[in-house]
Amino acid sequence: QVQLVESGGGLVQAGDSLRLSCTTSGRAFNSLTGGWFRQAPGKELEFVAAISWNGRNTRYKDSVKGRFTISRDNAENTVYLQMNSLKPEDTAVYYCAGKASVLVTPDAYIYWGQGTQVTVSS
């Protein structure tokens, strides 16, 4: 059983930065592809970023490229999402996810965290 726990959300102003963290218990995260998703009020869940188990491959939603960076520290069993130049439209609940597939695609995630709220004021 894999349990993912997110942290680092909060209320910030436009242009500010936040770093989200996702740690695991149970199966080591270092064997999983890690992903971040978000869901804004009234909208569907959307893919934000993914990173391969070894950190060599990443993928991003177009609207966050150049602003968000996904990374991981396998020694700490943690995946991060550094978010810079935040915009009000980034406001959402952010979820960490994991999957066994090596592909950094938006599908097939089977492990999910509870989510952390990110609110960006204008």
N, C-alpha and C positions, 0 to 999 in steps of 0.2 A: 504494500500500500504506500502510495506517495501522497504526502500532504504538502501543499505549497502555501507559503505565507508571505504576503506582500507587506511592505511598509514604505513610508516616505512620502505619502500623499499629503495634501494640505491646501491651504488657500494662499494664493500668490497673486501678484499684479502682472499685467501684461508686460512681457519683456524679461521677466524673472526666470529663474532656473529651479528645477527640482530633480532629485535623483531617487528613483524608485528602486527598491531591492526586493528580491524574491529568494527566499531560502526554503530548503526542503527538509523533511524528515522521512525516514524510511529509505527507499531506494535513492541512491546518490544521484544528484542532478547532473553530475559530470558524464553520465551515460545517456543523457537525454538532449534532444533539441529543445531549446527554450524559446518561448514566444511571449509577446505582450499584445494584449487586445484591449479595446476600450468600448464602452457603451455610454453614449450621451442620453439624456432624458428624451424619451419618445423616439429614439433611434435604435437601429439594429447594432448588434455587436460587430465591431470591425477590427480587422488585423492592423497592428501597428508596426511590429518588428519581430524578427526571429534571428536566432544565432545557432550555429551548429554546435555539436557537443564539444568540439575542440576549439571553437571560437574563430575558425578560419573563414567561415562563410556567414554572411549576414544578408538580410533582406529588409526593406522598409516600405511602408506606405508612402506614396509619392509626396503627400502633403507634409510629411515630417522629415523628409530627406534634408540633410544639412543642418537640422535643428536637434534631432534626437540621435542618440548613440546607444546601441545595445552592446553589452559586454558581459563577460563572465569571469568568475574566479572559481575554478573547480576545487582548489584547495579549501575554499570557504563554502563550497556547495551553494554558490549564490550567483544569480543572474541580475544584472542591473539595467536600468533604462535612464540614461542621463537626458534630461529634457531642458533645452535652452531656448531662449527667445519665445517663451510660451505665449500663446494667443488665447483669447476667450473661447474660440472654437475648439481648443484642446480640452475644455472642461468635460469630464466624464469620469466614470468609474473605470479604473484600469485593473485588468486582470492578468496575472501571470499564468502561463500554461506550459505544459511539457508533453513531449511525445517521443516514442522510440525511433520513429523514422529519422533518417539522416538528412532528409530534404528540408530546406528552410522555406517551406511553402506554408500558406495560411490554413491548411486543412489537417485533419487527422490528429488533433490534439486531444489527449484523453485524460490528462491531469490538469486540474484547475484550482486556483486559489480563490479566496473569498472576495477579493477586490479591495482597492484602496481609492478613495475619492480624491480627485484633483480638480480644483476650482480655480479658474483664472479670471480675475476681474479686470475690466477695461479701465 
